Each structure stands twice: as C-alpha cells, then as structure tokens.
Amino acid sequence: MDSERCREVLARGGLSREWPAEPMLGGWYTEEEIEAANEAIRASFDPAVGFGFFCDEIVEFEQKFAAYIGTRYALSVTSAGTGLDVAVRALDLEPGDEVVVPALNFRAAPYAVLGCGGKLVLCESDETLNADPADVEAKLTPHTRAILVTHMNGLSAPIADYLEIAERHPHPKYGPPKVLGDAARALGGSYQGRKIGTGAWMTVFSLHTMKMMTTLGEGGMITTDDAELMARLRGLRQWGIVESEDLEIARGKRGTGDAGWGSNYKLTKVQAAVGLVQLRRLDEMIAPRVALAGKRSEMLSDVPELTLPYEPADCAPVYYLYNLLVPREWAGEKRDQLMALLREEYGVDTVVANPPVYQADAYVRRMTPGQSTPRSEEIAARLFCPPTHPLMSDEDNEYLCAAISDAVAKLR
Ligand SMILES: Cc1ncc(COP(=O)(O)O)c(C=O)c1O
C-alpha cells in the first residue's frame, strides 16, 4: 500500500470494532445451529432417551467429519487437550521413552507427553513456524517413540518429511516412531492435495470457541485410518468400551471386554447436533479468512521489513492466525516497540503466537532442564500476529494494513 493510500485510510478513522489479537469464532452461529440444539434438547425429554451415552448425532457427526477430512475414522472428544492426552496414552509410553515436539507451540501437546510420563524432547521450528524436519531428525534417539507436531496457525506441517525420517530411525522394539498431528488450529487446511488430518498415525482437532468451527465452546476430534488404534481410542474415551453397543453395556445388559483403562471424554448430543451444522458451514466460514489473508499479503507486500506468511506450494493454509516477522535486527525490543505502538496509537492488538513453550510455561521449563531451541527463540522474538477473523470487513483489514505500514515506517 503506497504512503498516500496509507494516509487516506488512516484519515478515515480506526477499526469499526475492537478486534482482540486472537478473536473468538464462537459468536458465528446461525438460526440453523440454534434450531439443531433445540431439537436435540426436545428429543431428549423422554426418560428412555435422555441425552444418550452414544447417540445418533454423535455417530453422524463423526462419520461426516471423517468424510470431510478423508480418513476412515473420526472420534469426538471433549476438547483437543483431552484428545491429545488420549492420543499420547495410546502410545503406552514406558519410562525413558521420548516424544519429539516443536518448542514453538501452545502448551497442550507438551503437556500431553508429560502427563503420560513421557520424556519431552523439544525441537526447532523454521520460519513457517512448523517443526523443522532436519532438527526433528537430529533429535531422534533409540528411545524416540513418537513425533508429535503442531500444524501452527493453520498451515500444515510437512508430515511426509517426518514419516520418511521416522522410517530411517526405527525404535529397536516398536519400529518407526509414530507421527501424530495437533491440528487444533488447522481444521480445513490441506497438504499435498489432501486435508490436514490424513497421513499421520492420528491427528487431533479442536472445536473450541476460538477455532475454525465450534461445538458450543468446547470439543475435539481425532482422525485416523488405523482400525486397531481406533478401537483403543474408543476404549480410552469411554470406560474401556470398544464396541458400538455402548448403550446396552451402560444399561448392564452386556459386560465390557477387557480393553484396559478408560475414562469419560465424550462430547454431548447437543454439541454433536450443532457440530453437524457447523461442519456443513465450515468451508464457507474458512473462505473469508483465506480471502482476507490474501488481500492483507498484497497490501503489506511493499513493506520491506516484513516477512509475510509463507505458503508452501503443496499447502492450502486456513489462517487461524496471520503471522508476520520483523527483520533479525528488530528482534525482541524493537518488535515489542512495534506491538506497543500498534496498540497505543492505532488501537491494533497483536499477539506472539507462540513463543517457545519453555519460555512461556513454568511447568514445561521445569520438566525440560538444559533444553533450548535458540533458532525458535529468535523466530519468536521477530513474530507478531495481527487479528484475523472471517467476519472482519475489508475496511478493517485495510485499516490494519495501513496501521502496520505506518507504524513500521515510524520505527524505520
Ligand atoms: C495448538 C493447540 N493445541 C491444542 C489446543 C487445545 O485445544 P482445546 O481448547 O480444544 O483443548 C489449542 C488451543 O488453543 C491449541 O492452540
């Protein structure tokens, strides 16, 4: 955006509304979701029906989700956090077993590993904010059981690369480390012509109120093609019950098989009913985000200091967040100045999503003594993410770009 246009846009005034740096999608329901929720509640009045342990809405939601992603199976759970717990539990880690996880991350994946008694091995990310395959390989040892990568901010991590690396470094007892994905922020994105959620051993999605679609604020889904794994996940989700005759078992008409430990991580019927509508609308909710990101990149393309989001040719990202990097010389203090300037003078909120998890989280720091990822620290010190939301107007997007261009010019 040239300086004249920039001045014009800024003269028009500020944002039409406050946009938090990481806005909620949660408000974007239609009458259809409300109707679906009402119907599911009304249909549950009958004492013989209730909300069900395992109801048609949940089964249908899972089948449609699996069909959307292109996997054989999908299993709904209460959140991505619990989904990741269940996923790592399915590895049956033994003392000393290691799981490689990128340091630039939300705390959920590292916590899942630590919660299951695994040794958390942190690896570097590159400028895509996804785990750097070369460093993943460098971090593998004969104790590595899995590589658990996060598809950061809506861009697919290069799963095929990790799978190839895993093949080259088999665990002496369990074979190639499993590759798992945390796609909490990446539902609907594609990689090598297929949806994120395929290819890996399993992938976990979030249906939390901030994410690409939501089931009344909380929810999660796990996708896989592996039938044996799916049976195990079912058992973990619901008291060791692996068959579909859950209702009979719950009513005491059948005993359970011995599928080992399980607990209760089920989504509710009303959430599933709403999820079916949101899933139908998913692509239509993603499209405006992608369009907005495209226009933003075009408008910011003449700001030489900024590195814009990188879109590998084999990826279609969904832009849960829109990442910008300042130059190396601006890392840290000057980036912080830019973020403060944007907030104070232009009313534009931004966030660093995410710094290395051992810097942001005391528990992870305590559990990873001596580990550091200097390249990721540097990337995080250059990173800032302005808000993005499918309902953001072109005018607000343009104002945001003018504010960023102007603020960068002031610090130049
Ligand atoms: C990358 C990532 N993984 C996992 C989670 C956890 O998701 P949930 O809120 O569904 O537990 C989040 C939530 O912000 C996330 O950003």
PDBQT file of the ligand as one rigid body, heavy atoms in Angstrom, charges set to zero:
ROOT
HETATM    1  C1  LIG A 501      -2.110 -25.703  19.014  1.00  0.00    +0.000 C 
HETATM    2  C2  LIG A 501      -3.158 -26.012  20.037  1.00  0.00    +0.000 A 
HETATM    3  N1  LIG A 501      -3.276 -27.277  20.502  1.00  0.00    +0.000 NA
HETATM    4  C3  LIG A 501      -4.227 -27.613  21.396  1.00  0.00    +0.000 A 
HETATM    5  C4  LIG A 501      -5.092 -26.686  21.901  1.00  0.00    +0.000 A 
HETATM    6  C5  LIG A 501      -6.108 -27.093  22.910  1.00  0.00    +0.000 C 
HETATM    7  O1  LIG A 501      -7.391 -27.023  22.374  1.00  0.00    +0.000 OA
HETATM    8  P1  LIG A 501      -8.674 -27.170  23.288  1.00  0.00    +0.000 P 
HETATM    9  O2  LIG A 501      -9.016 -25.797  23.783  1.00  0.00    +0.000 OA
HETATM   10  O3  LIG A 501      -9.725 -27.701  22.382  1.00  0.00    +0.000 OA
HETATM   11  O4  LIG A 501      -8.346 -28.093  24.398  1.00  0.00    +0.000 OA
HETATM   12  C6  LIG A 501      -5.021 -25.364  21.454  1.00  0.00    +0.000 A 
HETATM   13  C7  LIG A 501      -5.940 -24.340  21.987  1.00  0.00    +0.000 C 
HETATM   14  O5  LIG A 501      -5.711 -23.144  21.926  1.00  0.00    +0.000 OA
HETATM   15  C8  LIG A 501      -4.023 -25.017  20.501  1.00  0.00    +0.000 A 
HETATM   16  O6  LIG A 501      -3.907 -23.763  20.030  1.00  0.00    +0.000 OA
ENDROOT
TORSDOF 0
